[in-house]
Amino acid sequence: MVRVCERLGVAGPYIASPVAANGRIYIPANKGVITVINATNELNILAKNDLNEKIYTTPAIVGNTIYIRTTAHLYAFGEN
């Protein structure tokens, strides 16, 4: 686990599970950073999005929308 945290560049811990959709893996860190990587054999970080709120729950993906629950908000990111 520590090696994964170091490679992603985010101080753990990770409580929520990663989710995958459309060739990407979304990895929520407890500190509120969602790291997005390609779902390939090579580690390729596409984005790091800091929501500045703790994340304890696994994101849900419905269609083209990802729902992320933090300790203070429910976010929905996606396309119409």
N, CA, C and O atoms as CSV, one atom per row, in Angstrom:
chain,resi,resn,atom,element,x,y,z
A,1,MET,N,N,0.823,-1.198,0.000
A,1,MET,CA,C,0.000,0.000,0.000
A,1,MET,C,C,0.859,1.251,0.000
A,1,MET,O,O,0.537,2.200,-0.715
A,2,VAL,N,N,1.914,1.294,0.752
A,2,VAL,CA,C,2.745,2.486,0.812
A,2,VAL,C,C,3.358,2.776,-0.547
A,2,VAL,O,O,3.419,3.937,-0.953
A,3,ARG,N,N,3.813,1.756,-1.259
A,3,ARG,CA,C,4.413,1.970,-2.563
A,3,ARG,C,C,3.414,2.590,-3.529
A,3,ARG,O,O,3.783,3.469,-4.307
A,4,VAL,N,N,2.154,2.153,-3.500
A,4,VAL,CA,C,1.135,2.729,-4.373
A,4,VAL,C,C,0.923,4.201,-4.026
A,4,VAL,O,O,0.834,5.043,-4.920
A,5,CYS,N,N,0.842,4.514,-2.737
A,5,CYS,CA,C,0.661,5.902,-2.318
A,5,CYS,C,C,1.809,6.767,-2.814
A,5,CYS,O,O,1.589,7.878,-3.294
A,6,GLU,N,N,3.007,6.273,-2.703
A,6,GLU,CA,C,4.166,7.041,-3.149
A,6,GLU,C,C,4.156,7.222,-4.659
A,6,GLU,O,O,4.477,8.304,-5.151
A,7,ARG,N,N,3.805,6.213,-5.379
A,7,ARG,CA,C,3.809,6.305,-6.838
A,7,ARG,C,C,2.741,7.266,-7.331
A,7,ARG,O,O,2.944,7.968,-8.321
A,8,LEU,N,N,1.596,7.302,-6.641
A,8,LEU,CA,C,0.546,8.236,-7.044
A,8,LEU,C,C,0.842,9.646,-6.561
A,8,LEU,O,O,0.246,10.608,-7.044
A,9,GLY,N,N,1.750,9.771,-5.619
A,9,GLY,CA,C,2.110,11.088,-5.131
A,9,GLY,C,C,1.109,11.685,-4.168
A,9,GLY,O,O,1.072,12.903,-3.993
A,10,VAL,N,N,0.294,10.852,-3.538
A,10,VAL,CA,C,-0.705,11.332,-2.591
A,10,VAL,C,C,-0.457,10.642,-1.261
A,10,VAL,O,O,-0.310,9.420,-1.207
A,11,ALA,N,N,-0.410,11.414,-0.198
A,11,ALA,CA,C,-0.275,10.814,1.121
A,11,ALA,C,C,-1.584,10.119,1.469
A,11,ALA,O,O,-2.645,10.743,1.464
A,12,GLY,N,N,-1.507,8.823,1.772
A,12,GLY,CA,C,-2.704,8.045,2.103
A,12,GLY,C,C,-3.320,8.559,3.381
A,12,GLY,O,O,-2.932,9.635,3.835
A,13,PRO,N,N,-4.213,7.888,3.961
A,13,PRO,CA,C,-4.664,6.564,3.586
A,13,PRO,C,C,-5.764,6.597,2.533
A,13,PRO,O,O,-6.360,7.633,2.239
A,14,TYR,N,N,-5.999,5.427,1.989
A,14,TYR,CA,C,-7.110,5.241,1.057
A,14,TYR,C,C,-8.148,4.385,1.760
A,14,TYR,O,O,-7.873,3.241,2.122
A,15,ILE,N,N,-9.334,4.930,1.954
A,15,ILE,CA,C,-10.411,4.191,2.608
A,15,ILE,C,C,-11.418,3.715,1.565
A,15,ILE,O,O,-11.861,2.568,1.605
A,16,ALA,N,N,-11.778,4.590,0.636
A,16,ALA,CA,C,-12.728,4.246,-0.422
A,16,ALA,C,C,-12.031,3.400,-1.487
A,16,ALA,O,O,-10.811,3.460,-1.641
A,17,SER,N,N,-12.803,2.628,-2.204
A,17,SER,CA,C,-12.250,1.785,-3.265
A,17,SER,C,C,-12.132,2.556,-4.571
A,17,SER,O,O,-12.919,3.468,-4.829
A,18,PRO,N,N,-11.156,2.196,-5.396
A,18,PRO,CA,C,-11.082,2.783,-6.737
A,18,PRO,C,C,-12.240,2.271,-7.595
A,18,PRO,O,O,-12.776,1.190,-7.353
A,19,VAL,N,N,-12.611,3.054,-8.586
A,19,VAL,CA,C,-13.637,2.633,-9.549
A,19,VAL,C,C,-13.095,2.863,-10.953
A,19,VAL,O,O,-12.241,3.723,-11.166
A,20,ALA,N,N,-13.599,2.088,-11.909
A,20,ALA,CA,C,-13.117,2.183,-13.286
A,20,ALA,C,C,-14.273,2.379,-14.251
A,20,ALA,O,O,-15.353,1.814,-14.076
A,21,ALA,N,N,-14.027,3.191,-15.277
A,21,ALA,CA,C,-14.998,3.405,-16.346
A,21,ALA,C,C,-14.291,4.043,-17.531
A,21,ALA,O,O,-13.386,4.859,-17.359
A,22,ASN,N,N,-14.703,3.671,-18.718
A,22,ASN,CA,C,-14.203,4.282,-19.952
A,22,ASN,C,C,-12.677,4.319,-20.042
A,22,ASN,O,O,-12.110,5.307,-20.509
A,23,GLY,N,N,-12.013,3.260,-19.603
A,23,GLY,CA,C,-10.568,3.176,-19.721
A,23,GLY,C,C,-9.789,3.981,-18.702
A,23,GLY,O,O,-8.586,4.194,-18.859
A,24,ARG,N,N,-10.468,4.427,-17.660
A,24,ARG,CA,C,-9.809,5.208,-16.609
A,24,ARG,C,C,-10.132,4.621,-15.248
A,24,ARG,O,O,-11.173,3.993,-15.057
A,25,ILE,N,N,-9.219,4.835,-14.301
A,25,ILE,CA,C,-9.437,4.408,-12.925
A,25,ILE,C,C,-9.408,5.654,-12.047
A,25,ILE,O,O,-8.492,6.472,-12.135
A,26,TYR,N,N,-10.424,5.782,-11.202
A,26,TYR,CA,C,-10.563,6.932,-10.304
A,26,TYR,C,C,-10.248,6.450,-8.888
A,26,TYR,O,O,-10.911,5.556,-8.363
A,27,ILE,N,N,-9.222,7.059,-8.277
A,27,ILE,CA,C,-8.731,6.604,-6.984
A,27,ILE,C,C,-8.913,7.722,-5.962
A,27,ILE,O,O,-8.173,8.706,-5.989
A,28,PRO,N,N,-9.892,7.584,-5.058
A,28,PRO,CA,C,-10.144,8.632,-4.062
A,28,PRO,C,C,-9.282,8.446,-2.814
A,28,PRO,O,O,-9.336,7.397,-2.172
A,29,ALA,N,N,-8.504,9.442,-2.474
A,29,ALA,CA,C,-7.719,9.422,-1.239
A,29,ALA,C,C,-8.532,10.045,-0.115
A,29,ALA,O,O,-9.350,10.937,-0.341
A,30,ASN,N,N,-8.299,9.574,1.072
A,30,ASN,CA,C,-9.017,10.073,2.241
A,30,ASN,C,C,-8.912,11.581,2.394
A,30,ASN,O,O,-9.850,12.218,2.875
A,31,LYS,N,N,-7.793,12.161,1.995
A,31,LYS,CA,C,-7.594,13.609,2.146
A,31,LYS,C,C,-8.377,14.433,1.136
A,31,LYS,O,O,-8.351,15.662,1.200
A,32,GLY,N,N,-9.080,13.783,0.196
A,32,GLY,CA,C,-9.930,14.522,-0.726
A,32,GLY,C,C,-9.401,14.665,-2.130
A,32,GLY,O,O,-9.970,15.410,-2.927
A,33,VAL,N,N,-8.322,13.970,-2.458
A,33,VAL,CA,C,-7.762,14.049,-3.804
A,33,VAL,C,C,-8.215,12.836,-4.609
A,33,VAL,O,O,-8.027,11.693,-4.193
A,34,ILE,N,N,-8.818,13.103,-5.772
A,34,ILE,CA,C,-9.183,12.036,-6.701
A,34,ILE,C,C,-8.086,11.985,-7.756
A,34,ILE,O,O,-7.897,12.941,-8.510
A,35,THR,N,N,-7.365,10.871,-7.809
A,35,THR,CA,C,-6.338,10.681,-8.825
A,35,THR,C,C,-6.938,9.848,-9.947
A,35,THR,O,O,-7.570,8.821,-9.697
A,36,VAL,N,N,-6.740,10.289,-11.180
A,36,VAL,CA,C,-7.265,9.594,-12.347
A,36,VAL,C,C,-6.090,9.045,-13.143
A,36,VAL,O,O,-5.174,9.781,-13.508
A,37,ILE,N,N,-6.128,7.731,-13.409
A,37,ILE,CA,C,-5.062,7.102,-14.183
A,37,ILE,C,C,-5.667,6.322,-15.341
A,37,ILE,O,O,-6.849,5.978,-15.315
A,38,ASN,N,N,-4.860,6.047,-16.349
A,38,ASN,CA,C,-5.275,5.165,-17.439
A,38,ASN,C,C,-5.354,3.743,-16.919
A,38,ASN,O,O,-4.547,3.339,-16.083
A,39,ALA,N,N,-6.319,2.985,-17.409
A,39,ALA,CA,C,-6.460,1.583,-17.026
A,39,ALA,C,C,-5.585,0.736,-17.942
A,39,ALA,O,O,-6.081,-0.030,-18.768
A,40,THR,N,N,-4.275,0.889,-17.779
A,40,THR,CA,C,-3.300,0.140,-18.564
A,40,THR,C,C,-2.259,-0.447,-17.628
A,40,THR,O,O,-2.333,-0.254,-16.414
A,41,ASN,N,N,-1.298,-1.158,-18.179
A,41,ASN,CA,C,-0.227,-1.739,-17.370
A,41,ASN,C,C,0.796,-0.706,-16.928
A,41,ASN,O,O,1.556,-0.963,-15.994
A,42,GLU,N,N,0.837,0.437,-17.561
A,42,GLU,CA,C,1.762,1.507,-17.212
A,42,GLU,C,C,1.049,2.548,-16.353
A,42,GLU,O,O,-0.110,2.879,-16.604
A,43,LEU,N,N,1.745,3.063,-15.338
A,43,LEU,CA,C,1.162,4.123,-14.508
A,43,LEU,C,C,1.246,5.438,-15.266
A,43,LEU,O,O,2.333,5.960,-15.512
A,44,ASN,N,N,0.089,5.963,-15.631
A,44,ASN,CA,C,0.008,7.235,-16.334
A,44,ASN,C,C,-1.050,8.077,-15.624
A,44,ASN,O,O,-2.248,7.872,-15.818
A,45,ILE,N,N,-0.605,9.012,-14.814
A,45,ILE,CA,C,-1.535,9.867,-14.073
A,45,ILE,C,C,-2.076,10.928,-15.024
A,45,ILE,O,O,-1.322,11.720,-15.589
A,46,LEU,N,N,-3.394,10.929,-15.191
A,46,LEU,CA,C,-4.051,11.880,-16.085
A,46,LEU,C,C,-4.435,13.163,-15.365
A,46,LEU,O,O,-4.374,14.248,-15.945
A,47,ALA,N,N,-4.831,13.041,-14.100
A,47,ALA,CA,C,-5.284,14.226,-13.356
A,47,ALA,C,C,-5.271,13.940,-11.865
A,47,ALA,O,O,-5.368,12.793,-11.429
A,48,LYS,N,N,-5.148,15.014,-11.096
A,48,LYS,CA,C,-5.334,14.979,-9.649
A,48,LYS,C,C,-6.263,16.130,-9.312
A,48,LYS,O,O,-5.947,17.293,-9.564
A,49,ASN,N,N,-7.401,15.797,-8.744
A,49,ASN,CA,C,-8.412,16.800,-8.426
A,49,ASN,C,C,-8.610,16.841,-6.918
A,49,ASN,O,O,-9.038,15.858,-6.314
A,50,ASP,N,N,-8.300,17.977,-6.316
A,50,ASP,CA,C,-8.402,18.132,-4.871
A,50,ASP,C,C,-9.725,18.777,-4.513
A,50,ASP,O,O,-9.970,19.935,-4.854
A,51,LEU,N,N,-10.582,18.028,-3.824
A,51,LEU,CA,C,-11.885,18.546,-3.413
A,51,LEU,C,C,-11.813,19.234,-2.052
A,51,LEU,O,O,-12.800,19.814,-1.600
A,52,ASN,N,N,-10.659,19.174,-1.398
A,52,ASN,CA,C,-10.450,19.834,-0.099
A,52,ASN,C,C,-11.433,19.392,0.973
A,52,ASN,O,O,-11.749,20.152,1.888
A,53,GLU,N,N,-11.914,18.161,0.856
A,53,GLU,CA,C,-12.810,17.577,1.860
A,53,GLU,C,C,-12.502,16.094,1.940
A,53,GLU,O,O,-12.162,15.477,0.930
A,54,LYS,N,N,-12.615,15.522,3.109
A,54,LYS,CA,C,-12.321,14.099,3.266
A,54,LYS,C,C,-13.323,13.238,2.495
A,54,LYS,O,O,-14.503,13.567,2.378
A,55,ILE,N,N,-12.806,12.122,1.974
A,55,ILE,CA,C,-13.627,11.165,1.230
A,55,ILE,C,C,-13.534,9.816,1.942
A,55,ILE,O,O,-12.446,9.265,2.113
A,56,TYR,N,N,-14.688,9.295,2.353
A,56,TYR,CA,C,-14.741,7.998,3.021
A,56,TYR,C,C,-15.525,6.961,2.220
A,56,TYR,O,O,-15.522,5.780,2.565
A,57,THR,N,N,-16.193,7.393,1.159
A,57,THR,CA,C,-17.050,6.476,0.409
A,57,THR,C,C,-16.531,6.284,-1.016
A,57,THR,O,O,-15.868,7.155,-1.579
A,58,THR,N,N,-16.848,5.133,-1.574
A,58,THR,CA,C,-16.452,4.812,-2.941
A,58,THR,C,C,-17.312,5.605,-3.915
A,58,THR,O,O,-18.534,5.633,-3.768
A,59,PRO,N,N,-16.705,6.250,-4.907
A,59,PRO,CA,C,-17.489,6.965,-5.918
A,59,PRO,C,C,-18.400,6.000,-6.688
A,59,PRO,O,O,-18.130,4.802,-6.774
A,60,ALA,N,N,-19.456,6.538,-7.231
A,60,ALA,CA,C,-20.383,5.761,-8.062
A,60,ALA,C,C,-20.374,6.352,-9.464
A,60,ALA,O,O,-20.321,7.570,-9.637
A,61,ILE,N,N,-20.427,5.488,-10.448
A,61,ILE,CA,C,-20.465,5.936,-11.841
A,61,ILE,C,C,-21.768,5.473,-12.461
A,61,ILE,O,O,-22.101,4.288,-12.443
A,62,VAL,N,N,-22.503,6.436,-13.011
A,62,VAL,CA,C,-23.758,6.149,-13.698
A,62,VAL,C,C,-23.699,6.857,-15.043
A,62,VAL,O,O,-23.635,8.085,-15.101
A,63,GLY,N,N,-23.720,6.079,-16.129
A,63,GLY,CA,C,-23.597,6.674,-17.457
A,63,GLY,C,C,-22.270,7.398,-17.587
A,63,GLY,O,O,-21.214,6.805,-17.366
A,64,ASN,N,N,-22.314,8.668,-17.942
A,64,ASN,CA,C,-21.108,9.487,-18.088
A,64,ASN,C,C,-20.875,10.400,-16.895
A,64,ASN,O,O,-20.161,11.396,-17.005
A,65,THR,N,N,-21.474,10.067,-15.751
A,65,THR,CA,C,-21.358,10.914,-14.562
A,65,THR,C,C,-20.737,10.128,-13.417
A,65,THR,O,O,-21.117,8.986,-13.159
A,66,ILE,N,N,-19.777,10.748,-12.729
A,66,ILE,CA,C,-19.205,10.159,-11.521
A,66,ILE,C,C,-19.708,10.965,-10.326
A,66,ILE,O,O,-19.641,12.195,-10.320
A,67,TYR,N,N,-20.213,10.254,-9.314
A,67,TYR,CA,C,-20.731,10.872,-8.105
A,67,TYR,C,C,-19.733,10.620,-6.980
A,67,TYR,O,O,-19.327,9.484,-6.734
A,68,ILE,N,N,-19.346,11.698,-6.302
A,68,ILE,CA,C,-18.371,11.602,-5.227
A,68,ILE,C,C,-18.959,12.250,-3.984
A,68,ILE,O,O,-19.340,13.420,-4.000
A,69,ARG,N,N,-19.029,11.474,-2.906
A,69,ARG,CA,C,-19.547,11.978,-1.634
A,69,ARG,C,C,-18.376,12.296,-0.726
A,69,ARG,O,O,-17.557,11.427,-0.427
A,70,THR,N,N,-18.300,13.537,-0.292
A,70,THR,CA,C,-17.298,13.937,0.683
A,70,THR,C,C,-17.990,14.092,2.031
A,70,THR,O,O,-19.180,13.804,2.158
A,71,THR,N,N,-17.256,14.542,3.023
A,71,THR,CA,C,-17.873,14.731,4.332
A,71,THR,C,C,-18.868,15.887,4.344
A,71,THR,O,O,-19.687,15.985,5.258
A,72,ALA,N,N,-18.807,16.764,3.341
A,72,ALA,CA,C,-19.691,17.932,3.334
A,72,ALA,C,C,-20.587,18.049,2.104
A,72,ALA,O,O,-21.602,18.744,2.160
A,73,HIS,N,N,-20.247,17.395,0.999
A,73,HIS,CA,C,-20.993,17.590,-0.244
A,73,HIS,C,C,-21.132,16.291,-1.034
A,73,HIS,O,O,-20.411,15.319,-0.810
A,74,LEU,N,N,-22.078,16.311,-1.959
A,74,LEU,CA,C,-22.197,15.256,-2.964
A,74,LEU,C,C,-21.934,15.932,-4.302
A,74,LEU,O,O,-22.676,16.827,-4.710
A,75,TYR,N,N,-20.878,15.503,-4.982
A,75,TYR,CA,C,-20.493,16.091,-6.271
A,75,TYR,C,C,-20.902,15.169,-7.396
A,75,TYR,O,O,-20.883,13.947,-7.244
A,76,ALA,N,N,-21.274,15.751,-8.533
A,76,ALA,CA,C,-21.550,15.012,-9.758
A,76,ALA,C,C,-20.749,15.666,-10.883
A,76,ALA,O,O,-20.955,16.836,-11.205
A,77,PHE,N,N,-19.843,14.905,-11.470
A,77,PHE,CA,C,-19.020,15.395,-12.577
A,77,PHE,C,C,-19.318,14.538,-13.796
A,77,PHE,O,O,-19.339,13.310,-13.712
A,78,GLY,N,N,-19.550,15.196,-14.936
A,78,GLY,CA,C,-19.790,14.417,-16.139
A,78,GLY,C,C,-20.271,15.280,-17.284
A,78,GLY,O,O,-20.226,16.510,-17.248
A,79,GLU,N,N,-20.731,14.581,-18.296
A,79,GLU,CA,C,-21.234,15.222,-19.498
A,79,GLU,C,C,-22.743,15.073,-19.557
A,79,GLU,O,O,-23.308,14.104,-19.050
A,80,ASN,N,N,-23.373,16.027,-20.171
A,80,ASN,CA,C,-24.834,15.949,-20.363
A,80,ASN,C,C,-25.164,15.091,-21.547
A,80,ASN,O,O,-26.338,14.905,-21.868
